[in-house]
Amino acid sequence: MTMASDQNDEPGNLSVISRRMDELREVVFAEWEKRVRASISEAATLPHPVLIDTLPALYDNIAQALTPEYPRTSAAAATPSVATEHGGERARLTGYEAKAVITEYQLFRTVVLDVLEQNEVPISNEDRQIIGSSVDVCIRESVTAFALVQAAFREQFIAALAHDLRTPLAAASMAAHLISRTKDAETVSRYAVKITDNLNRVDEMIREMLDTVIFQQGERLRLNLSRFDLGDLVREVGVESEIVHGARFEISGTSIVGWWGWDAMKRALENLISNAVKYGAPDTPIRITFKEYHERVLLSVHNDGEPIPPDQVESVFQVFERAKAAKEGNKEGWGIGLPFVRSVVESHGGSVDLDSAPERGTTFSMDFPVDARPFQNAPTLG
């Protein structure tokens, strides 16, 4: 199985070198973990799922990039969030300094090349350049994100809040006005439904806003952690989504039992599905996949359609900053759904990732530990 950020490839489409890298993945990470713990004092006592972080996605992205026909020229092409999320997690969940982030990436590059050589995997100078340049890009993106998180400031959003709340409130007010001018029971009932729907929309926006404000102020979401099967949650959300959006959802995954907040995780997944429905190509499948690796879970939602431009990737995770394409398309919403997803995942000790390109579609992934209990008190981006 692939941990690549696009979650949309087939092993048969990859070159021999790419497949050999896939076979050697666990060897690489066992050696990398040993060297990192020995070289970086702050890493010595980190739990395995925190230390491994999003690096398996980077590794598989590199493997894809070594296939000439695959639409990825380097591990970081169109997916800088793999590296930025790594830097963000290091700033939030560890005692790292920027130098340590650089060191572990350098060790990663060295270990990959060493393991390939030890297992007699022939790689060309061009392959070495792809591996090296991919790691260099990730160092830059990760350290930048690390610095930004450490120096993060609270975003001002009152104007956006007032502006976006006015739309459903105006619709509810208009419906109430029309009710006052008619005595027809059917018309009254129809307008009453409109009022209820718009007020429910306001309530949902306010609830998400309050949760996100808590997160932006450096407080953690109030998670009610319990032990459950993630497959049960995904299937429940899938059934509810089909009732609203039709039978276009493809779910793939096996039983994964862990400790998470059911309500928060459900709302986060609903937000990703809503985003896929809103911005994805209509009448195309929306694929929901979940898998376990290294005591972590990768839960992804993929849709086809217009990609998110690379220069707008990070903005979609900022409160009230919708991507430019969404604004030009006059899509409803105020851009709080994806920041809420980030707050949920980070409060579980994890990260979010976005991979978007014309050839691969758009994939949002939540990457988090199987057991979130040890990370309940870890700092989050404030």
KELOMAR-485074 format. One record per residue (C-alpha): residue number from 0; residue in one letter; x negated, y negated, z. Coordinates in nm, 3 decimals. Layout:
N
<resi=NUM, resn=A, px=X, py=Y, pz=Z>
...
***
This chain:
382
<resi=0, resn=M, px=0.000, py=0.000, pz=0.000>
<resi=1, resn=T, px=-0.117, py=-0.353, pz=-0.065>
<resi=2, resn=M, px=-0.156, py=-0.634, pz=0.186>
<resi=3, resn=A, px=-0.206, py=-0.889, pz=-0.092>
<resi=4, resn=S, px=-0.012, py=-1.210, pz=-0.049>
<resi=5, resn=D, px=0.202, py=-1.167, pz=-0.362>
<resi=6, resn=Q, px=0.339, py=-0.824, pz=-0.257>
<resi=7, resn=N, px=0.433, py=-0.764, pz=-0.619>
<resi=8, resn=D, px=0.164, py=-0.542, pz=-0.773>
<resi=9, resn=E, px=0.142, py=-0.174, pz=-0.859>
<resi=10, resn=P, px=-0.178, py=0.030, pz=-0.800>
<resi=11, resn=G, px=-0.168, py=0.154, pz=-1.158>
<resi=12, resn=N, px=-0.215, py=-0.203, pz=-1.280>
<resi=13, resn=L, px=-0.547, py=-0.245, pz=-1.100>
<resi=14, resn=S, px=-0.898, py=-0.166, pz=-1.223>
<resi=15, resn=V, px=-1.116, py=0.116, pz=-1.090>
<resi=16, resn=I, px=-1.317, py=-0.129, pz=-0.875>
<resi=17, resn=S, px=-0.997, py=-0.277, pz=-0.733>
<resi=18, resn=R, px=-0.866, py=0.068, pz=-0.644>
<resi=19, resn=R, px=-1.198, py=0.164, pz=-0.484>
<resi=20, resn=M, px=-1.179, py=-0.150, pz=-0.271>
<resi=21, resn=D, px=-0.833, py=-0.043, pz=-0.163>
<resi=22, resn=E, px=-0.969, py=0.298, pz=-0.060>
<resi=23, resn=L, px=-1.250, py=0.137, pz=0.142>
<resi=24, resn=R, px=-1.036, py=-0.125, pz=0.317>
<resi=25, resn=E, px=-1.040, py=0.041, pz=0.661>
<resi=26, resn=V, px=-1.415, py=0.108, pz=0.639>
<resi=27, resn=V, px=-1.474, py=-0.261, pz=0.565>
<resi=28, resn=F, px=-1.261, py=-0.385, pz=0.854>
<resi=29, resn=A, px=-1.404, py=-0.139, pz=1.105>
<resi=30, resn=E, px=-1.755, py=-0.261, pz=1.021>
<resi=31, resn=W, px=-1.651, py=-0.626, pz=1.007>
<resi=32, resn=E, px=-1.482, py=-0.607, pz=1.347>
<resi=33, resn=K, px=-1.793, py=-0.450, pz=1.500>
<resi=34, resn=R, px=-2.021, py=-0.721, pz=1.362>
<resi=35, resn=V, px=-1.786, py=-1.009, pz=1.452>
<resi=36, resn=R, px=-1.746, py=-0.895, pz=1.812>
<resi=37, resn=A, px=-2.124, py=-0.867, pz=1.842>
<resi=38, resn=S, px=-2.196, py=-1.204, pz=1.676>
<resi=39, resn=I, px=-1.920, py=-1.434, pz=1.803>
<resi=40, resn=S, px=-1.880, py=-1.451, pz=2.180>
<resi=41, resn=E, px=-1.524, py=-1.583, pz=2.157>
<resi=42, resn=A, px=-1.425, py=-1.276, pz=1.951>
<resi=43, resn=A, px=-1.558, py=-1.020, pz=2.198>
<resi=44, resn=T, px=-1.236, py=-0.986, pz=2.398>
<resi=45, resn=L, px=-0.976, py=-1.077, pz=2.135>
<resi=46, resn=P, px=-0.701, py=-0.815, pz=2.088>
<resi=47, resn=H, px=-0.738, py=-0.628, pz=1.760>
<resi=48, resn=P, px=-0.424, py=-0.768, pz=1.588>
<resi=49, resn=V, px=-0.532, py=-1.125, pz=1.666>
<resi=50, resn=L, px=-0.888, py=-1.067, pz=1.546>
<resi=51, resn=I, px=-0.783, py=-0.898, pz=1.220>
<resi=52, resn=D, px=-0.536, py=-1.180, pz=1.152>
<resi=53, resn=T, px=-0.453, py=-1.243, pz=0.782>
<resi=54, resn=L, px=-0.785, py=-1.110, pz=0.651>
<resi=55, resn=P, px=-0.633, py=-0.790, pz=0.500>
<resi=56, resn=A, px=-0.435, py=-1.017, pz=0.266>
<resi=57, resn=L, px=-0.756, py=-1.196, pz=0.167>
<resi=58, resn=Y, px=-0.931, py=-0.864, pz=0.109>
<resi=59, resn=D, px=-0.656, py=-0.732, pz=-0.118>
<resi=60, resn=N, px=-0.636, py=-1.065, pz=-0.299>
<resi=61, resn=I, px=-1.006, py=-1.026, pz=-0.379>
<resi=62, resn=A, px=-0.942, py=-0.671, pz=-0.499>
<resi=63, resn=Q, px=-0.673, py=-0.801, pz=-0.734>
<resi=64, resn=A, px=-0.903, py=-1.075, pz=-0.860>
<resi=65, resn=L, px=-1.155, py=-0.808, pz=-0.968>
<resi=66, resn=T, px=-0.901, py=-0.673, pz=-1.217>
<resi=67, resn=P, px=-0.953, py=-0.881, pz=-1.536>
<resi=68, resn=E, px=-0.592, py=-0.844, pz=-1.653>
<resi=69, resn=Y, px=-0.438, py=-0.933, pz=-1.319>
<resi=70, resn=P, px=-0.305, py=-1.293, pz=-1.297>
<resi=71, resn=R, px=-0.536, py=-1.397, pz=-1.016>
<resi=72, resn=T, px=-0.878, py=-1.545, pz=-1.094>
<resi=73, resn=S, px=-0.991, py=-1.557, pz=-0.733>
<resi=74, resn=A, px=-0.859, py=-1.455, pz=-0.394>
<resi=75, resn=A, px=-0.757, py=-1.812, pz=-0.317>
<resi=76, resn=A, px=-0.599, py=-1.892, pz=-0.656>
<resi=77, resn=A, px=-0.255, py=-2.041, pz=-0.590>
<resi=78, resn=T, px=-0.258, py=-1.896, pz=-0.237>
<resi=79, resn=P, px=-0.457, py=-2.130, pz=-0.012>
<resi=80, resn=S, px=-0.222, py=-2.052, pz=0.275>
<resi=81, resn=V, px=-0.395, py=-1.717, pz=0.335>
<resi=82, resn=A, px=-0.698, py=-1.917, pz=0.447>
<resi=83, resn=T, px=-0.516, py=-2.210, pz=0.604>
<resi=84, resn=E, px=-0.304, py=-1.981, pz=0.818>
<resi=85, resn=H, px=-0.616, py=-1.799, pz=0.930>
<resi=86, resn=G, px=-0.767, py=-2.130, pz=1.040>
<resi=87, resn=G, px=-0.444, py=-2.227, pz=1.210>
<resi=88, resn=E, px=-0.427, py=-1.903, pz=1.405>
<resi=89, resn=R, px=-0.789, py=-1.936, pz=1.511>
<resi=90, resn=A, px=-0.720, py=-2.285, pz=1.646>
<resi=91, resn=R, px=-0.403, py=-2.179, pz=1.828>
<resi=92, resn=L, px=-0.485, py=-1.833, pz=1.958>
<resi=93, resn=T, px=-0.860, py=-1.829, pz=2.023>
<resi=94, resn=G, px=-1.136, py=-2.027, pz=2.187>
<resi=95, resn=Y, px=-1.314, py=-2.061, pz=1.852>
<resi=96, resn=E, px=-1.505, py=-2.361, pz=1.730>
<resi=97, resn=A, px=-1.524, py=-2.438, pz=1.359>
<resi=98, resn=K, px=-1.868, py=-2.275, pz=1.340>
<resi=99, resn=A, px=-1.720, py=-1.943, pz=1.452>
<resi=100, resn=V, px=-1.460, py=-1.956, pz=1.173>
<resi=101, resn=I, px=-1.736, py=-2.007, pz=0.919>
<resi=102, resn=T, px=-1.946, py=-1.728, pz=1.068>
<resi=103, resn=E, px=-1.672, py=-1.466, pz=1.053>
<resi=104, resn=Y, px=-1.604, py=-1.545, pz=0.687>
<resi=105, resn=Q, px=-1.974, py=-1.517, pz=0.609>
<resi=106, resn=L, px=-1.983, py=-1.182, pz=0.788>
<resi=107, resn=F, px=-1.675, py=-1.076, pz=0.592>
<resi=108, resn=R, px=-1.849, py=-1.146, pz=0.260>
<resi=109, resn=T, px=-2.163, py=-0.963, pz=0.372>
<resi=110, resn=V, px=-1.971, py=-0.658, pz=0.495>
<resi=111, resn=V, px=-1.766, py=-0.630, pz=0.175>
<resi=112, resn=L, px=-2.081, py=-0.630, pz=-0.040>
<resi=113, resn=D, px=-2.265, py=-0.393, pz=0.197>
<resi=114, resn=V, px=-1.981, py=-0.138, pz=0.203>
<resi=115, resn=L, px=-1.941, py=-0.146, pz=-0.174>
<resi=116, resn=E, px=-2.314, py=-0.089, pz=-0.218>
<resi=117, resn=Q, px=-2.327, py=0.189, pz=0.042>
<resi=118, resn=N, px=-2.044, py=0.370, pz=-0.133>
<resi=119, resn=E, px=-2.205, py=0.327, pz=-0.475>
<resi=120, resn=V, px=-1.929, py=0.111, pz=-0.617>
<resi=121, resn=P, px=-2.080, py=-0.060, pz=-0.923>
<resi=122, resn=I, px=-2.007, py=-0.433, pz=-0.925>
<resi=123, resn=S, px=-2.129, py=-0.686, pz=-1.178>
<resi=124, resn=N, px=-2.276, py=-1.029, pz=-1.118>
<resi=125, resn=E, px=-1.938, py=-1.171, pz=-1.220>
<resi=126, resn=D, px=-1.769, py=-0.957, pz=-0.953>
<resi=127, resn=R, px=-2.016, py=-1.084, pz=-0.693>
<resi=128, resn=Q, px=-1.944, py=-1.439, pz=-0.801>
<resi=129, resn=I, px=-1.569, py=-1.386, pz=-0.764>
<resi=130, resn=I, px=-1.617, py=-1.242, pz=-0.415>
<resi=131, resn=G, px=-1.854, py=-1.520, pz=-0.315>
<resi=132, resn=S, px=-1.652, py=-1.807, pz=-0.455>
<resi=133, resn=S, px=-1.331, py=-1.668, pz=-0.305>
<resi=134, resn=V, px=-1.486, py=-1.660, pz=0.041>
<resi=135, resn=D, px=-1.633, py=-2.009, pz=-0.008>
<resi=136, resn=V, px=-1.290, py=-2.150, pz=-0.094>
<resi=137, resn=C, px=-1.138, py=-1.976, pz=0.206>
<resi=138, resn=I, px=-1.406, py=-2.117, pz=0.437>
<resi=139, resn=R, px=-1.324, py=-2.468, pz=0.320>
<resi=140, resn=E, px=-0.946, py=-2.424, pz=0.346>
<resi=141, resn=S, px=-0.963, py=-2.243, pz=0.679>
<resi=142, resn=V, px=-1.195, py=-2.493, pz=0.848>
<resi=143, resn=T, px=-0.983, py=-2.781, pz=0.718>
<resi=144, resn=A, px=-0.670, py=-2.622, pz=0.863>
<resi=145, resn=F, px=-0.855, py=-2.549, pz=1.187>
<resi=146, resn=A, px=-0.947, py=-2.917, pz=1.220>
<resi=147, resn=L, px=-0.598, py=-3.038, pz=1.127>
<resi=148, resn=V, px=-0.433, py=-2.815, pz=1.386>
<resi=149, resn=Q, px=-0.669, py=-2.934, pz=1.656>
<resi=150, resn=A, px=-0.593, py=-3.295, pz=1.566>
<resi=151, resn=A, px=-0.227, py=-3.242, pz=1.482>
<resi=152, resn=F, px=0.016, py=-3.524, pz=1.553>
<resi=153, resn=R, px=0.388, py=-3.523, pz=1.591>
<resi=154, resn=E, px=0.579, py=-3.609, pz=1.279>
<resi=155, resn=Q, px=0.838, py=-3.882, pz=1.285>
<resi=156, resn=F, px=1.170, py=-3.756, pz=1.160>
<resi=157, resn=I, px=1.458, py=-3.964, pz=1.297>
<resi=158, resn=A, px=1.528, py=-4.127, pz=0.958>
<resi=159, resn=A, px=1.541, py=-3.791, pz=0.780>
<resi=160, resn=L, px=1.762, py=-3.652, pz=1.055>
<resi=161, resn=A, px=2.012, py=-3.937, pz=1.026>
<resi=162, resn=H, px=2.011, py=-3.926, pz=0.645>
<resi=163, resn=D, px=2.074, py=-3.553, pz=0.609>
<resi=164, resn=L, px=2.333, py=-3.535, pz=0.886>
<resi=165, resn=R, px=2.541, py=-3.800, pz=0.709>
<resi=166, resn=T, px=2.626, py=-3.573, pz=0.414>
<resi=167, resn=P, px=2.822, py=-3.300, pz=0.598>
<resi=168, resn=L, px=2.967, py=-3.554, pz=0.842>
<resi=169, resn=A, px=3.091, py=-3.768, pz=0.553>
<resi=170, resn=A, px=3.248, py=-3.461, pz=0.391>
<resi=171, resn=A, px=3.422, py=-3.368, pz=0.718>
<resi=172, resn=S, px=3.542, py=-3.727, pz=0.766>
<resi=173, resn=M, px=3.683, py=-3.741, pz=0.414>
<resi=174, resn=A, px=3.868, py=-3.412, pz=0.463>
<resi=175, resn=A, px=4.015, py=-3.539, pz=0.791>
<resi=176, resn=H, px=4.128, py=-3.859, pz=0.616>
<resi=177, resn=L, px=4.300, py=-3.659, pz=0.343>
<resi=178, resn=I, px=4.475, py=-3.440, pz=0.601>
<resi=179, resn=S, px=4.625, py=-3.752, pz=0.754>
<resi=180, resn=R, px=4.781, py=-3.836, pz=0.416>
<resi=181, resn=T, px=4.954, py=-3.504, pz=0.345>
<resi=182, resn=K, px=5.210, py=-3.279, pz=0.506>
<resi=183, resn=D, px=5.160, py=-2.985, pz=0.272>
<resi=184, resn=A, px=5.057, py=-2.688, pz=0.490>
<resi=185, resn=E, px=4.839, py=-2.527, pz=0.222>
<resi=186, resn=T, px=4.653, py=-2.853, pz=0.157>
<resi=187, resn=V, px=4.607, py=-2.914, pz=0.528>
<resi=188, resn=S, px=4.467, py=-2.561, pz=0.569>
<resi=189, resn=R, px=4.222, py=-2.609, pz=0.279>
<resi=190, resn=Y, px=4.090, py=-2.937, pz=0.416>
<resi=191, resn=A, px=4.067, py=-2.792, pz=0.767>
<resi=192, resn=V, px=3.837, py=-2.520, pz=0.630>
<resi=193, resn=K, px=3.619, py=-2.790, pz=0.473>
<resi=194, resn=I, px=3.598, py=-2.972, pz=0.805>
<resi=195, resn=T, px=3.504, py=-2.653, pz=0.988>
<resi=196, resn=D, px=3.243, py=-2.554, pz=0.730>
<resi=197, resn=N, px=3.074, py=-2.894, pz=0.736>
<resi=198, resn=L, px=3.076, py=-2.918, pz=1.115>
<resi=199, resn=N, px=2.926, py=-2.568, pz=1.132>
<resi=200, resn=R, px=2.657, py=-2.689, pz=0.894>
<resi=201, resn=V, px=2.587, py=-2.987, pz=1.121>
<resi=202, resn=D, px=2.569, py=-2.754, pz=1.422>
<resi=203, resn=E, px=2.324, py=-2.525, pz=1.244>
<resi=204, resn=M, px=2.104, py=-2.820, pz=1.144>
<resi=205, resn=I, px=2.103, py=-2.957, pz=1.498>
<resi=206, resn=R, px=2.017, py=-2.617, pz=1.649>
<resi=207, resn=E, px=1.726, py=-2.575, pz=1.410>
<resi=208, resn=M, px=1.618, py=-2.933, pz=1.473>
<resi=209, resn=L, px=1.615, py=-2.885, pz=1.851>
<resi=210, resn=D, px=1.415, py=-2.563, pz=1.821>
<resi=211, resn=T, px=1.167, py=-2.731, pz=1.586>
<resi=212, resn=V, px=1.133, py=-3.041, pz=1.806>
<resi=213, resn=I, px=1.043, py=-2.815, pz=2.098>
<resi=214, resn=F, px=0.780, py=-2.652, pz=1.882>
<resi=215, resn=Q, px=0.642, py=-2.979, pz=1.745>
<resi=216, resn=Q, px=0.603, py=-3.112, pz=2.100>
<resi=217, resn=G, px=0.368, py=-2.827, pz=2.176>
<resi=218, resn=E, px=0.623, py=-2.621, pz=2.368>
<resi=219, resn=R, px=0.697, py=-2.263, pz=2.276>
<resi=220, resn=L, px=1.031, py=-2.143, pz=2.150>
<resi=221, resn=R, px=1.228, py=-1.975, pz=2.426>
<resi=222, resn=L, px=1.199, py=-1.616, pz=2.308>
<resi=223, resn=N, px=1.402, py=-1.338, pz=2.464>
<resi=224, resn=L, px=1.167, py=-1.051, pz=2.387>
<resi=225, resn=S, px=1.306, py=-0.700, pz=2.370>
<resi=226, resn=R, px=1.206, py=-0.366, pz=2.221>
<resi=227, resn=F, px=1.384, py=-0.277, pz=1.897>
<resi=228, resn=D, px=1.338, py=-0.134, pz=1.549>
<resi=229, resn=L, px=1.261, py=-0.409, pz=1.300>
<resi=230, resn=G, px=1.425, py=-0.196, pz=1.031>
<resi=231, resn=D, px=1.759, py=-0.230, pz=1.212>
<resi=232, resn=L, px=1.728, py=-0.609, pz=1.211>
<resi=233, resn=V, px=1.630, py=-0.626, pz=0.842>
<resi=234, resn=R, px=1.914, py=-0.398, pz=0.736>
<resi=235, resn=E, px=2.167, py=-0.597, pz=0.941>
<resi=236, resn=V, px=2.055, py=-0.922, pz=0.778>
<resi=237, resn=G, px=2.061, py=-0.751, pz=0.438>
<resi=238, resn=V, px=2.422, py=-0.638, pz=0.480>
<resi=239, resn=E, px=2.532, py=-0.983, pz=0.597>
<resi=240, resn=S, px=2.346, py=-1.146, pz=0.306>
<resi=241, resn=E, px=2.515, py=-0.919, pz=0.052>
<resi=242, resn=I, px=2.856, py=-1.023, pz=0.183>
<resi=243, resn=V, px=2.769, py=-1.388, pz=0.116>
<resi=244, resn=H, px=2.542, py=-1.367, pz=-0.189>
<resi=245, resn=G, px=2.628, py=-1.039, pz=-0.357>
<resi=246, resn=A, px=2.439, py=-0.713, pz=-0.409>
<resi=247, resn=R, px=2.101, py=-0.848, pz=-0.521>
<resi=248, resn=F, px=1.886, py=-0.750, pz=-0.224>
<resi=249, resn=E, px=1.628, py=-0.471, pz=-0.237>
<resi=250, resn=I, px=1.497, py=-0.358, pz=0.103>
<resi=251, resn=S, px=1.182, py=-0.152, pz=0.142>
<resi=252, resn=G, px=1.028, py=-0.039, pz=0.469>
<resi=253, resn=T, px=1.022, py=0.229, pz=0.736>
<resi=254, resn=S, px=1.093, py=0.223, pz=1.107>
<resi=255, resn=I, px=0.873, py=-0.018, pz=1.306>
<resi=256, resn=V, px=0.946, py=-0.038, pz=1.678>
<resi=257, resn=G, px=0.798, py=-0.331, pz=1.869>
<resi=258, resn=W, px=0.859, py=-0.624, pz=2.102>
<resi=259, resn=W, px=1.002, py=-0.942, pz=1.949>
<resi=260, resn=G, px=1.282, py=-1.194, pz=1.995>
<resi=261, resn=W, px=1.579, py=-1.051, pz=1.803>
<resi=262, resn=D, px=1.776, py=-1.376, pz=1.762>
<resi=263, resn=A, px=1.474, py=-1.589, pz=1.664>
<resi=264, resn=M, px=1.339, py=-1.329, pz=1.422>
<resi=265, resn=K, px=1.683, py=-1.281, pz=1.266>
<resi=266, resn=R, px=1.728, py=-1.655, pz=1.208>
<resi=267, resn=A, px=1.378, py=-1.679, pz=1.060>
<resi=268, resn=L, px=1.452, py=-1.397, pz=0.813>
<resi=269, resn=E, px=1.788, py=-1.553, pz=0.728>
<resi=270, resn=N, px=1.608, py=-1.878, pz=0.649>
<resi=271, resn=L, px=1.366, py=-1.704, pz=0.413>
<resi=272, resn=I, px=1.653, py=-1.526, pz=0.237>
<resi=273, resn=S, px=1.850, py=-1.850, pz=0.211>
<resi=274, resn=N, px=1.542, py=-2.016, pz=0.062>
<resi=275, resn=A, px=1.503, py=-1.733, pz=-0.193>
<resi=276, resn=V, px=1.868, py=-1.759, pz=-0.294>
<resi=277, resn=K, px=1.858, py=-2.139, pz=-0.318>
<resi=278, resn=Y, px=1.537, py=-2.176, pz=-0.517>
<resi=279, resn=G, px=1.499, py=-1.839, pz=-0.691>
<resi=280, resn=A, px=1.625, py=-1.749, pz=-1.036>
<resi=281, resn=P, px=1.997, py=-1.664, pz=-1.014>
<resi=282, resn=D, px=2.112, py=-1.304, pz=-1.064>
<resi=283, resn=T, px=1.761, py=-1.165, pz=-1.010>
<resi=284, resn=P, px=1.665, py=-0.925, pz=-0.729>
<resi=285, resn=I, px=1.544, py=-1.057, pz=-0.396>
<resi=286, resn=R, px=1.302, py=-0.806, pz=-0.246>
<resi=287, resn=I, px=1.261, py=-0.773, pz=0.131>
<resi=288, resn=T, px=0.969, py=-0.558, pz=0.242>
<resi=289, resn=F, px=0.823, py=-0.479, pz=0.581>
<resi=290, resn=K, px=0.523, py=-0.268, pz=0.674>
<resi=291, resn=E, px=0.292, py=-0.207, pz=0.968>
<resi=292, resn=Y, px=-0.088, py=-0.239, pz=0.962>
<resi=293, resn=H, px=-0.354, py=-0.278, pz=1.232>
<resi=294, resn=E, px=-0.085, py=-0.321, pz=1.502>
<resi=295, resn=R, px=0.066, py=-0.606, pz=1.300>
<resi=296, resn=V, px=0.375, py=-0.637, pz=1.080>
<resi=297, resn=L, px=0.399, py=-0.795, pz=0.736>
<resi=298, resn=L, px=0.760, py=-0.895, pz=0.661>
<resi=299, resn=S, px=0.805, py=-1.051, pz=0.315>
<resi=300, resn=V, px=1.081, py=-1.198, pz=0.101>
<resi=301, resn=H, px=1.010, py=-1.221, pz=-0.274>
<resi=302, resn=N, px=1.209, py=-1.393, pz=-0.547>
<resi=303, resn=D, px=1.156, py=-1.468, pz=-0.914>
<resi=304, resn=G, px=1.192, py=-1.816, pz=-1.060>
<resi=305, resn=E, px=1.007, py=-2.145, pz=-1.081>
<resi=306, resn=P, px=0.693, py=-2.143, pz=-0.865>
<resi=307, resn=I, px=0.603, py=-2.395, pz=-0.599>
<resi=308, resn=P, px=0.317, py=-2.615, pz=-0.727>
<resi=309, resn=P, px=-0.011, py=-2.551, pz=-0.542>
<resi=310, resn=D, px=-0.034, py=-2.911, pz=-0.419>
<resi=311, resn=Q, px=0.306, py=-2.874, pz=-0.249>
<resi=312, resn=V, px=0.249, py=-2.538, pz=-0.081>
<resi=313, resn=E, px=0.157, py=-2.678, pz=0.259>
<resi=314, resn=S, px=0.430, py=-2.946, pz=0.256>
<resi=315, resn=V, px=0.710, py=-2.687, pz=0.262>
<resi=316, resn=F, px=0.603, py=-2.592, pz=0.615>
<resi=317, resn=Q, px=0.610, py=-2.950, pz=0.742>
<resi=318, resn=V, px=0.918, py=-3.076, pz=0.920>
<resi=319, resn=F, px=1.153, py=-3.262, pz=0.686>
<resi=320, resn=E, px=0.903, py=-3.246, pz=0.398>
<resi=321, resn=R, px=1.074, py=-3.047, pz=0.124>
<resi=322, resn=A, px=0.872, py=-2.960, pz=-0.183>
<resi=323, resn=K, px=0.897, py=-3.216, pz=-0.463>
<resi=324, resn=A, px=1.061, py=-2.962, pz=-0.690>
<resi=325, resn=A, px=1.338, py=-2.905, pz=-0.438>
<resi=326, resn=K, px=1.404, py=-3.277, pz=-0.405>
<resi=327, resn=E, px=1.415, py=-3.328, pz=-0.782>
<resi=328, resn=G, px=1.651, py=-3.033, pz=-0.810>
<resi=329, resn=N, px=1.888, py=-3.199, pz=-0.561>
<resi=330, resn=K, px=1.898, py=-2.889, pz=-0.342>
<resi=331, resn=E, px=2.088, py=-2.917, pz=-0.016>
<resi=332, resn=G, px=1.898, py=-2.909, pz=0.308>
<resi=333, resn=W, px=1.643, py=-3.119, pz=0.490>
<resi=334, resn=G, px=1.339, py=-2.899, pz=0.483>
<resi=335, resn=I, px=1.364, py=-2.778, pz=0.842>
<resi=336, resn=G, px=1.423, py=-2.409, pz=0.767>
<resi=337, resn=L, px=1.066, py=-2.317, pz=0.676>
<resi=338, resn=P, px=0.906, py=-2.515, pz=0.962>
<resi=339, resn=F, px=1.146, py=-2.325, pz=1.189>
<resi=340, resn=V, px=1.024, py=-1.997, pz=1.038>
<resi=341, resn=R, px=0.668, py=-2.103, pz=1.112>
<resi=342, resn=S, px=0.756, py=-2.193, pz=1.471>
<resi=343, resn=V, px=0.920, py=-1.853, pz=1.526>
<resi=344, resn=V, px=0.628, py=-1.658, pz=1.384>
<resi=345, resn=E, px=0.362, py=-1.862, pz=1.563>
<resi=346, resn=S, px=0.551, py=-1.822, pz=1.890>
<resi=347, resn=H, px=0.520, py=-1.446, pz=1.833>
<resi=348, resn=G, px=0.142, py=-1.486, pz=1.789>
<resi=349, resn=G, px=0.153, py=-1.467, pz=1.409>
<resi=350, resn=S, px=0.136, py=-1.670, pz=1.089>
<resi=351, resn=V, px=0.337, py=-1.744, pz=0.776>
<resi=352, resn=D, px=0.207, py=-1.717, pz=0.422>
<resi=353, resn=L, px=0.326, py=-1.843, pz=0.084>
<resi=354, resn=D, px=0.222, py=-1.701, pz=-0.254>
<resi=355, resn=S, px=0.377, py=-1.863, pz=-0.561>
<resi=356, resn=A, px=0.287, py=-1.849, pz=-0.930>
<resi=357, resn=P, px=0.479, py=-1.816, pz=-1.260>
<resi=358, resn=E, px=0.348, py=-1.464, pz=-1.321>
<resi=359, resn=R, px=0.412, py=-1.335, pz=-0.968>
<resi=360, resn=G, px=0.720, py=-1.518, pz=-0.847>
<resi=361, resn=T, px=0.737, py=-1.657, pz=-0.492>
<resi=362, resn=T, px=0.671, py=-1.456, pz=-0.177>
<resi=363, resn=F, px=0.711, py=-1.585, pz=0.179>
<resi=364, resn=S, px=0.558, py=-1.355, pz=0.440>
<resi=365, resn=M, px=0.574, py=-1.341, pz=0.818>
<resi=366, resn=D, px=0.264, py=-1.175, pz=0.963>
<resi=367, resn=F, px=0.281, py=-1.102, pz=1.337>
<resi=368, resn=P, px=0.174, py=-0.850, pz=1.605>
<resi=369, resn=V, px=0.386, py=-0.540, pz=1.671>
<resi=370, resn=D, px=0.391, py=-0.633, pz=2.040>
<resi=371, resn=A, px=0.440, py=-1.006, pz=2.094>
<resi=372, resn=R, px=0.442, py=-0.988, pz=2.474>
<resi=373, resn=P, px=0.070, py=-1.066, pz=2.524>
<resi=374, resn=F, px=0.101, py=-1.384, pz=2.317>
<resi=375, resn=Q, px=0.402, py=-1.548, pz=2.482>
<resi=376, resn=N, px=0.185, py=-1.811, pz=2.650>
<resi=377, resn=A, px=-0.061, py=-1.871, pz=2.368>
<resi=378, resn=P, px=-0.078, py=-2.233, pz=2.248>
<resi=379, resn=T, px=0.104, py=-2.332, pz=1.930>
<resi=380, resn=L, px=0.066, py=-2.621, pz=1.689>
<resi=381, resn=G, px=0.194, py=-2.934, pz=1.862>
***
